Amino acid sequence: MLPFVSEKVIDAIGDALDKEDAYEKAIEEMANEQPAIVALALSEDFQVFSEEERDFFLYLALIMWKAACKVGKPTIATPEDIEAAEERNWAILEQSSGTTFHDRLDPFFDNPLQEDLLAFIEDAVSEDEDGEEGIVTKEGREAMFVSLKSVMDVLVA
């Protein structure tokens, strides 16, 4: 089990990736060390997302992975592990009785081990404060959340 990844660590990683060439180098690192995560973004299943959404997924997955590396040694994700996590997360979401996107995510926040990472994912895929759609479309929000949550689950296992 990976130690707790705090919001402070997540923010520091995001800031570090904004520096020149840092993102490209980090993506190469992740492609070498976590090929299943990068392959997921390039998979046929991800073709339903726009190119901007797929890039955003990689960016968010990269932040989670780098943050996990900062506090410990994350698990190496396999396609099978990600798929199993996705099945579990879809089952949780399908059981949810919430009517809004955020209400539907409430079951995920019942005793989460990595609450800050979970909140990071929720915030990233949500509309902004003005109700404007962000990078992730309303239609893609749940699928993007489940994919990112599944990557998180595998990394921190």
Backbone as ProteinMPNN parsed JSONL, in Angstrom:
{"seq_chain_A": "MLPFVSEKVIDAIGDALDKEDAYEKAIEEMANEQPAIVALALSEDFQVFSEEERDFFLYLALIMWKAACKVGKPTIATPEDIEAAEERNWAILEQSSGTTFHDRLDPFFDNPLQEDLLAFIEDAVSEDEDGEEGIVTKEGREAMFVSLKSVMDVLVA", "coords_chain_A": {"N_chain_A": [[0.846, -1.183, 0.0], [0.606, 2.116, -0.906], [2.011, 5.07, 0.6], [0.135, 7.946, 1.832], [-0.84, 10.305, -0.598], [-0.573, 13.616, -0.737], [-2.447, 16.68, -1.302], [-0.672, 18.773, -1.523], [1.641, 17.534, -2.531], [0.646, 16.659, -4.988], [0.022, 19.132, -6.234], [2.611, 20.234, -6.368], [3.856, 18.503, -8.162], [2.33, 18.972, -10.46], [3.027, 21.663, -10.908], [5.783, 21.356, -11.387], [5.747, 19.946, -13.781], [5.011, 21.878, -15.543], [7.223, 23.245, -16.249], [9.759, 23.986, -18.71], [10.198, 21.466, -21.125], [9.829, 19.495, -19.191], [7.42, 18.048, -19.094], [7.434, 16.497, -21.488], [9.707, 14.894, -21.05], [8.88, 13.533, -18.762], [6.666, 12.125, -19.717], [7.941, 10.351, -21.451], [9.403, 8.887, -19.558], [7.263, 7.732, -18.129], [6.144, 6.198, -20.173], [8.119, 4.297, -20.455], [8.247, 3.142, -17.867], [5.622, 2.689, -17.061], [4.061, 1.369, -19.169], [1.498, 0.299, -19.705], [-0.355, 2.193, -18.877], [0.045, 4.336, -20.624], [-0.53, 2.99, -22.972], [-3.238, 2.529, -22.591], [-4.385, 5.055, -22.998], [-3.997, 5.256, -25.693], [-5.481, 3.275, -26.722], [-8.09, 1.44, -28.472], [-10.523, 1.682, -27.152], [-10.329, 4.22, -26.071], [-10.738, 5.871, -28.176], [-13.187, 7.037, -28.291], [-13.004, 9.34, -26.909], [-12.051, 12.765, -27.371], [-9.08, 14.013, -29.028], [-7.919, 15.955, -27.443], [-9.03, 15.313, -24.959], [-7.878, 12.763, -24.565], [-5.178, 13.474, -24.402], [-5.314, 15.021, -22.101], [-6.069, 13.07, -20.244], [-3.679, 11.57, -20.219], [-1.953, 13.513, -19.164], [-3.079, 13.914, -16.591], [-2.877, 11.312, -15.544], [-0.14, 11.107, -15.567], [0.575, 13.047, -13.645], [-0.554, 11.815, -11.384], [0.974, 9.447, -11.292], [3.634, 10.436, -11.021], [3.326, 11.776, -8.587], [2.736, 9.622, -6.935], [5.177, 8.294, -7.118], [6.737, 10.087, -5.754], [6.071, 9.735, -3.071], [6.459, 7.065, -2.576], [6.852, 3.717, -3.862], [5.168, 3.137, -6.619], [2.846, 0.638, -7.818], [3.492, -1.359, -10.688], [1.527, -0.926, -13.386], [-0.622, -3.182, -15.061], [-2.277, -4.167, -18.101], [-4.339, -5.947, -17.464], [-4.745, -5.526, -14.71], [-5.623, -2.877, -14.725], [-7.96, -3.153, -16.218], [-9.468, -4.824, -14.508], [-9.755, -3.119, -12.318], [-11.227, -1.094, -13.54], [-13.628, -2.449, -14.061], [-14.521, -2.896, -11.416], [-14.847, -0.218, -10.591], [-16.748, 0.77, -12.415], [-18.886, -0.798, -11.611], [-19.361, 0.21, -9.038], [-20.1, 2.833, -9.694], [-22.392, 2.351, -11.221], [-24.092, 1.408, -9.266], [-24.628, 3.635, -7.851], [-26.917, 6.044, -6.65], [-27.097, 8.691, -7.109], [-28.077, 11.828, -8.618], [-26.769, 13.893, -9.911], [-23.569, 14.481, -11.485], [-21.528, 14.822, -9.504], [-22.851, 13.852, -7.221], [-23.184, 11.21, -7.977], [-20.648, 10.295, -7.64], [-20.267, 10.084, -4.948], [-20.209, 7.493, -3.549], [-17.577, 6.683, -3.999], [-16.143, 8.214, -2.293], [-16.526, 7.238, 0.221], [-14.721, 6.449, 2.814], [-12.096, 6.672, 1.41], [-8.776, 5.641, 0.549], [-6.941, 7.258, -0.634], [-7.75, 10.099, -0.602], [-7.091, 12.738, -1.446], [-5.977, 12.371, -4.01], [-8.201, 11.28, -5.261], [-10.023, 13.426, -5.096], [-8.611, 15.215, -6.66], [-8.866, 13.988, -9.185], [-11.672, 14.1, -9.517], [-12.104, 16.909, -9.495], [-10.608, 17.627, -11.748], [-11.999, 16.528, -13.933], [-14.401, 17.769, -13.835], [-16.849, 20.384, -14.543], [-16.018, 23.896, -14.765], [-16.024, 26.553, -12.219], [-17.949, 28.339, -13.139], [-19.749, 26.771, -14.338], [-19.07, 26.146, -16.844], [-18.11, 23.992, -19.482], [-15.232, 21.992, -19.204], [-12.129, 20.656, -20.325], [-12.871, 18.002, -20.499], [-15.726, 16.591, -21.801], [-19.236, 16.792, -20.956], [-20.483, 14.392, -21.547], [-18.334, 12.653, -21.519], [-17.383, 12.645, -18.949], [-17.965, 10.734, -16.787], [-16.835, 8.34, -17.777], [-14.164, 9.146, -18.105], [-13.516, 9.75, -15.451], [-13.788, 7.18, -14.271], [-11.779, 5.78, -15.658], [-9.443, 7.186, -14.884], [-9.604, 6.888, -12.09], [-9.312, 4.155, -11.944], [-6.684, 3.794, -12.874], [-5.397, 5.135, -10.775], [-6.107, 3.42, -8.642], [-4.667, 1.097, -9.294], [-2.011, 2.035, -9.278], [-1.619, 2.755, -6.573], [-2.028, 0.461, -5.168]], "CA_chain_A": [[0.0, 0.0, 0.0], [1.384, 3.346, -1.047], [1.686, 6.113, 1.578], [-0.83, 8.964, 1.41], [-0.392, 11.337, -1.535], [-1.29, 14.824, -0.328], [-2.718, 17.722, -2.289], [0.569, 19.544, -1.662], [2.509, 16.771, -3.445], [-0.001, 16.694, -6.304], [0.22, 20.478, -6.777], [4.036, 20.418, -6.668], [4.136, 17.746, -9.394], [1.707, 19.736, -11.547], [3.872, 22.836, -11.154], [7.057, 20.906, -11.962], [5.522, 19.532, -15.167], [4.805, 23.077, -16.358], [8.535, 23.78, -16.641], [10.159, 23.638, -20.073], [10.6, 20.091, -21.443], [9.578, 18.548, -18.096], [6.293, 17.18, -19.446], [7.866, 15.539, -22.509], [10.615, 13.931, -20.413], [8.099, 12.718, -17.837], [5.861, 11.2, -20.523], [8.862, 9.295, -21.898], [9.646, 8.061, -18.373], [6.073, 6.944, -17.847], [6.006, 5.217, -21.25], [9.076, 3.224, -20.159], [8.003, 2.502, -16.577], [4.2, 2.363, -16.932], [3.557, 1.318, -20.551], [0.068, -0.029, -19.778], [-1.13, 3.427, -18.714], [0.149, 5.058, -21.893], [-1.262, 2.182, -23.962], [-4.667, 2.736, -22.365], [-4.769, 6.308, -23.659], [-3.897, 5.063, -27.138], [-6.271, 2.095, -27.076], [-9.306, 1.608, -29.26], [-11.575, 2.148, -26.239], [-10.166, 5.655, -25.82], [-11.033, 6.639, -29.387], [-14.435, 7.779, -28.084], [-12.613, 10.647, -26.391], [-11.354, 13.642, -28.324], [-7.626, 14.007, -28.864], [-7.638, 16.818, -26.29], [-9.358, 14.537, -23.753], [-6.861, 11.714, -24.405], [-3.971, 14.152, -23.918], [-5.599, 15.421, -20.729], [-5.978, 11.842, -19.47], [-2.249, 11.277, -20.032], [-1.415, 14.529, -18.26], [-3.557, 13.636, -15.231], [-2.267, 10.048, -15.139], [1.267, 11.426, -15.314], [0.643, 13.711, -12.339], [-0.796, 10.803, -10.34], [2.114, 8.538, -11.23], [4.781, 11.155, -10.451], [3.019, 12.029, -7.171], [2.893, 8.332, -6.26], [6.621, 8.048, -7.044], [7.287, 11.019, -4.771], [5.83, 9.253, -1.707], [6.788, 5.65, -2.443], [7.084, 2.982, -5.107], [3.869, 2.691, -7.126], [2.735, -0.642, -8.502], [3.554, -1.302, -12.149], [0.195, -1.244, -13.898], [-0.744, -4.087, -16.2], [-3.602, -3.998, -18.716], [-5.307, -6.765, -16.729], [-5.042, -4.844, -13.447], [-6.425, -1.687, -15.038], [-9.285, -3.63, -16.633], [-10.175, -5.302, -13.312], [-10.111, -1.923, -11.543], [-12.313, -0.425, -14.262], [-14.861, -3.212, -13.822], [-14.96, -2.587, -10.046], [-15.277, 1.175, -10.509], [-18.028, 0.894, -13.132], [-19.918, -1.412, -10.769], [-19.666, 1.184, -7.982], [-20.819, 3.952, -10.301], [-23.715, 1.89, -11.627], [-24.89, 1.233, -8.044], [-24.874, 4.956, -7.272], [-28.269, 6.563, -6.891], [-27.017, 10.139, -7.276], [-28.668, 12.347, -9.851], [-25.785, 14.731, -10.582], [-22.247, 13.862, -11.62], [-20.834, 14.801, -8.207], [-23.592, 12.944, -6.33], [-22.915, 9.835, -8.41], [-19.302, 9.92, -7.19], [-20.237, 9.981, -3.483], [-19.753, 6.195, -3.028], [-16.12, 6.575, -4.091], [-15.561, 8.988, -1.205], [-16.754, 6.554, 1.492], [-13.45, 5.895, 3.307], [-11.037, 6.465, 0.406], [-7.413, 5.613, 1.075], [-6.21, 8.36, -1.276], [-8.799, 11.096, -0.817], [-6.613, 13.894, -2.21], [-5.884, 11.963, -5.421], [-9.572, 11.119, -5.734], [-10.562, 14.777, -5.273], [-7.883, 15.754, -7.809], [-9.506, 13.434, -10.384], [-13.025, 14.663, -9.62], [-11.991, 18.324, -9.883], [-10.057, 17.742, -13.105], [-12.967, 16.161, -14.966], [-15.637, 18.529, -13.604], [-16.968, 21.692, -15.173], [-15.411, 24.927, -13.916], [-16.908, 27.21, -11.252], [-19.023, 29.038, -13.841], [-20.59, 25.784, -14.998], [-18.581, 25.969, -18.214], [-17.48, 22.709, -19.742], [-13.78, 22.041, -19.273], [-11.565, 19.838, -21.394], [-13.659, 16.777, -20.571], [-17.13, 16.891, -22.09], [-20.225, 16.257, -20.023], [-20.713, 12.999, -21.933], [-17.152, 11.848, -21.225], [-16.964, 12.805, -17.555], [-17.984, 9.503, -15.983], [-15.856, 7.4, -18.328], [-12.829, 9.653, -17.787], [-13.332, 9.564, -14.014], [-13.576, 5.755, -14.007], [-10.457, 5.41, -16.182], [-8.409, 7.764, -14.013], [-9.716, 6.242, -10.775], [-8.767, 2.807, -12.105], [-5.221, 3.948, -12.897], [-5.013, 5.459, -9.403], [-6.229, 2.205, -7.83], [-3.57, 0.19, -9.608], [-0.754, 2.641, -8.826], [-1.485, 2.849, -5.116], [-2.356, -0.845, -4.555]], "C_chain_A": [[0.888, 1.242, 0.0], [1.013, 4.336, 0.057], [0.754, 7.169, 0.967], [-0.176, 10.0, 0.495], [-1.222, 12.583, -1.24], [-1.504, 15.785, -1.496], [-1.465, 18.549, -2.561], [1.534, 18.857, -2.643], [1.952, 16.838, -4.862], [0.229, 18.048, -6.977], [1.671, 20.718, -7.18], [4.413, 19.694, -7.963], [3.553, 18.487, -10.591], [2.533, 20.951, -11.914], [5.175, 22.443, -11.834], [6.893, 20.513, -13.428], [5.291, 20.717, -16.099], [6.124, 23.684, -16.828], [8.928, 23.223, -18.011], [10.696, 22.212, -20.187], [10.285, 19.061, -20.358], [8.48, 17.561, -18.461], [6.737, 16.102, -20.436], [8.778, 14.474, -21.909], [9.841, 12.994, -19.497], [7.229, 11.711, -18.583], [6.734, 10.045, -21.025], [9.167, 8.334, -20.757], [8.457, 7.15, -18.105], [5.868, 5.877, -18.919], [6.936, 4.026, -21.009], [8.702, 2.443, -18.908], [6.556, 2.056, -16.37], [3.562, 2.263, -18.331], [2.06, 1.026, -20.655], [-0.805, 1.215, -19.642], [-1.121, 4.222, -20.013], [-0.633, 4.305, -22.971], [-2.769, 2.357, -23.813], [-5.153, 3.983, -23.1], [-4.764, 6.18, -25.18], [-4.79, 3.925, -27.631], [-7.518, 2.46, -27.865], [-10.453, 2.136, -28.403], [-11.52, 3.655, -26.023], [-10.45, 6.509, -27.053], [-12.354, 7.395, -29.276], [-14.162, 9.171, -27.521], [-11.965, 11.465, -27.501], [-9.85, 13.544, -28.078], [-7.234, 14.841, -27.641], [-7.933, 16.077, -24.984], [-8.334, 13.436, -23.505], [-5.558, 12.312, -23.888], [-4.129, 14.552, -22.453], [-5.534, 14.209, -19.796], [-4.508, 11.518, -19.184], [-1.606, 12.245, -19.049], [-1.819, 14.233, -16.812], [-2.962, 12.331, -14.698], [-0.795, 10.257, -14.794], [1.432, 12.1, -13.955], [0.437, 12.692, -11.221], [0.411, 9.883, -10.176], [3.326, 9.212, -10.58], [4.558, 11.444, -8.962], [3.184, 10.74, -6.365], [4.373, 7.993, -6.094], [7.273, 8.913, -5.962], [7.145, 10.475, -3.343], [6.219, 7.788, -1.505], [7.064, 5.017, -3.784], [5.737, 2.463, -5.608], [3.958, 1.332, -7.813], [2.869, -0.406, -10.01], [2.196, -1.779, -12.666], [0.3, -2.239, -15.045], [-2.116, -3.832, -16.825], [-4.685, -4.768, -17.955], [-5.711, -6.1, -15.415], [-5.93, -3.624, -13.678], [-7.844, -2.105, -15.408], [-10.105, -4.101, -15.426], [-10.623, -4.117, -12.456], [-11.259, -1.176, -12.214], [-13.643, -1.14, -14.029], [-15.409, -2.915, -12.424], [-15.523, -1.173, -9.957], [-16.579, 1.42, -11.267], [-19.162, 0.31, -12.295], [-20.326, -0.458, -9.638], [-20.499, 2.319, -8.551], [-22.243, 3.549, -10.685], [-24.649, 1.678, -10.436], [-25.297, 2.568, -7.429], [-26.259, 5.451, -7.637], [-28.273, 8.078, -7.075], [-27.585, 10.592, -8.61], [-27.709, 13.256, -10.611], [-24.457, 13.985, -10.657], [-21.568, 13.736, -10.261], [-21.534, 13.868, -7.217], [-23.324, 11.489, -6.687], [-21.545, 9.359, -7.939], [-19.222, 9.726, -5.678], [-19.765, 8.62, -2.967], [-18.228, 6.021, -3.073], [-15.431, 7.277, -2.92], [-15.906, 8.423, 0.173], [-15.457, 5.864, 1.883], [-12.381, 5.688, 2.235], [-9.66, 6.472, 1.063], [-6.591, 6.786, 0.539], [-7.192, 9.471, -1.625], [-8.323, 12.285, -1.648], [-6.461, 13.56, -3.692], [-7.279, 11.833, -6.031], [-10.217, 12.482, -6.003], [-9.901, 15.463, -6.472], [-8.536, 15.284, -9.114], [-10.881, 14.068, -10.578], [-12.971, 16.109, -10.1], [-11.548, 18.474, -11.334], [-11.1, 17.466, -14.182], [-14.287, 16.923, -14.841], [-15.647, 19.823, -14.408], [-16.347, 22.729, -14.241], [-16.467, 25.602, -13.041], [-18.106, 27.896, -11.908], [-19.981, 28.07, -14.537], [-20.189, 25.553, -16.444], [-17.906, 24.607, -18.347], [-15.974, 22.9, -19.842], [-13.296, 21.229, -20.465], [-12.406, 18.575, -21.6], [-15.126, 17.147, -20.769], [-18.036, 16.265, -21.038], [-20.437, 14.769, -20.286], [-19.536, 12.09, -21.533], [-16.718, 11.828, -19.772], [-16.888, 11.504, -16.763], [-16.936, 8.509, -16.472], [-14.431, 7.841, -18.009], [-12.535, 9.458, -16.303], [-13.003, 8.1, -13.716], [-12.189, 5.32, -14.496], [-9.341, 5.93, -15.281], [-8.425, 7.128, -12.629], [-9.113, 4.844, -10.84], [-7.246, 2.83, -12.156], [-4.725, 4.25, -11.483], [-5.031, 4.192, -8.541], [-5.063, 1.262, -8.046], [-2.235, 0.75, -9.088], [-0.551, 2.56, -7.317], [-1.745, 1.519, -4.407], [-1.229, -1.366, -3.692]], "O_chain_A": [[1.801, 1.377, 0.815], [-0.158, 4.442, 0.421], [0.611, 7.262, -0.252], [0.909, 10.504, 0.786], [-2.432, 12.599, -1.467], [-0.834, 15.707, -2.526], [-1.227, 18.975, -3.692], [2.159, 19.514, -3.475], [2.696, 17.047, -5.82], [0.59, 18.106, -8.152], [1.936, 21.333, -8.213], [5.193, 20.21, -8.764], [4.212, 18.616, -11.623], [2.724, 21.244, -13.095], [5.623, 23.122, -12.758], [7.802, 20.725, -14.231], [5.369, 20.568, -17.319], [6.134, 24.544, -17.708], [8.491, 22.145, -18.414], [11.564, 21.811, -19.411], [10.46, 17.864, -20.586], [8.594, 16.37, -18.171], [6.445, 14.923, -20.24], [8.642, 13.291, -22.219], [10.114, 11.794, -19.459], [7.07, 10.575, -18.138], [6.304, 8.892, -21.021], [9.191, 7.119, -20.95], [8.617, 5.95, -17.882], [5.458, 4.761, -18.601], [6.587, 2.887, -21.318], [8.823, 1.218, -18.883], [6.296, 1.143, -15.586], [2.622, 2.999, -18.633], [1.417, 1.466, -21.609], [-1.884, 1.28, -20.232], [-2.158, 4.721, -20.449], [-1.318, 4.92, -23.789], [-3.496, 2.337, -24.806], [-6.202, 3.966, -23.743], [-5.46, 6.926, -25.869], [-4.842, 3.65, -28.83], [-7.938, 3.616, -27.918], [-11.261, 2.941, -28.867], [-12.552, 4.293, -25.815], [-10.408, 7.737, -26.979], [-12.62, 8.295, -30.073], [-14.992, 10.071, -27.643], [-11.404, 10.916, -28.449], [-9.412, 13.048, -27.039], [-6.326, 14.472, -26.897], [-7.18, 16.194, -24.018], [-7.956, 13.194, -22.358], [-4.903, 11.721, -23.029], [-3.191, 14.436, -21.664], [-5.007, 14.304, -18.688], [-4.141, 11.226, -18.045], [-0.808, 11.842, -18.202], [-0.984, 14.298, -15.91], [-2.585, 12.255, -13.528], [-0.274, 9.661, -13.851], [2.339, 11.753, -13.198], [1.164, 12.7, -10.228], [0.82, 9.578, -9.056], [3.967, 8.637, -9.7], [5.495, 11.364, -8.168], [3.707, 10.76, -5.25], [4.781, 7.47, -5.058], [8.249, 8.501, -5.335], [8.004, 10.727, -2.498], [6.297, 7.325, -0.367], [7.463, 5.693, -4.731], [5.22, 1.472, -5.093], [5.009, 0.938, -8.318], [2.417, 0.612, -10.535], [1.783, -2.909, -12.404], [1.192, -2.147, -15.888], [-3.019, -3.334, -16.153], [-5.813, -4.294, -17.822], [-6.886, -6.11, -15.05], [-6.868, -3.372, -12.922], [-8.814, -1.488, -14.968], [-11.297, -3.81, -15.332], [-11.737, -4.11, -11.933], [-12.16, -0.68, -11.537], [-14.669, -0.492, -13.823], [-16.61, -2.706, -12.257], [-16.555, -0.951, -9.324], [-17.423, 2.193, -10.812], [-20.266, 0.854, -12.271], [-21.511, -0.34, -9.324], [-21.497, 2.72, -7.953], [-23.185, 4.319, -10.495], [-25.868, 1.759, -10.585], [-26.198, 2.628, -6.592], [-26.717, 5.302, -8.77], [-29.339, 8.684, -7.186], [-27.579, 9.853, -9.595], [-27.819, 13.382, -11.83], [-24.256, 12.982, -9.973], [-21.085, 12.66, -9.906], [-20.868, 13.167, -6.455], [-23.246, 10.633, -5.805], [-21.304, 8.155, -7.848], [-18.204, 9.248, -5.176], [-18.979, 8.584, -2.02], [-17.664, 5.285, -2.262], [-14.283, 6.975, -2.593], [-15.612, 9.055, 1.188], [-15.129, 4.808, 1.342], [-11.806, 4.601, 2.165], [-9.415, 7.215, 2.013], [-5.655, 7.245, 1.193], [-7.436, 9.749, -2.799], [-9.079, 12.792, -2.477], [-6.784, 14.388, -4.544], [-7.507, 12.227, -7.174], [-10.882, 12.665, -7.023], [-10.554, 16.203, -7.208], [-8.735, 16.077, -10.035], [-11.214, 14.518, -11.675], [-13.709, 16.492, -11.008], [-12.045, 19.335, -12.06], [-11.085, 18.104, -15.234], [-15.19, 16.737, -15.657], [-14.614, 20.292, -14.886], [-16.17, 22.464, -13.052], [-17.651, 25.27, -13.11], [-19.164, 28.018, -11.291], [-20.904, 28.49, -15.236], [-20.879, 24.852, -17.184], [-17.224, 24.141, -17.434], [-15.495, 23.839, -20.477], [-13.978, 21.132, -21.486], [-12.624, 18.138, -22.73], [-15.692, 17.921, -19.998], [-17.65, 15.335, -20.33], [-20.556, 13.98, -19.349], [-19.726, 10.909, -21.245], [-15.804, 11.094, -19.398], [-15.867, 11.209, -16.141], [-16.228, 7.905, -15.667], [-13.583, 7.012, -17.679], [-11.433, 9.049, -15.935], [-12.051, 7.812, -12.991], [-11.502, 4.567, -13.806], [-8.406, 5.199, -14.956], [-7.368, 6.858, -12.059], [-8.472, 4.401, -9.887], [-6.59, 1.983, -11.551], [-3.73, 3.673, -11.043], [-4.084, 3.926, -7.801], [-4.531, 0.692, -7.093], [-1.429, 0.011, -8.522], [0.561, 2.322, -6.846], [-1.689, 1.453, -3.179], [-1.344, -2.444, -3.11]]}, "name": "protein", "num_of_chains": 1, "seq": "MLPFVSEKVIDAIGDALDKEDAYEKAIEEMANEQPAIVALALSEDFQVFSEEERDFFLYLALIMWKAACKVGKPTIATPEDIEAAEERNWAILEQSSGTTFHDRLDPFFDNPLQEDLLAFIEDAVSEDEDGEEGIVTKEGREAMFVSLKSVMDVLVA"}
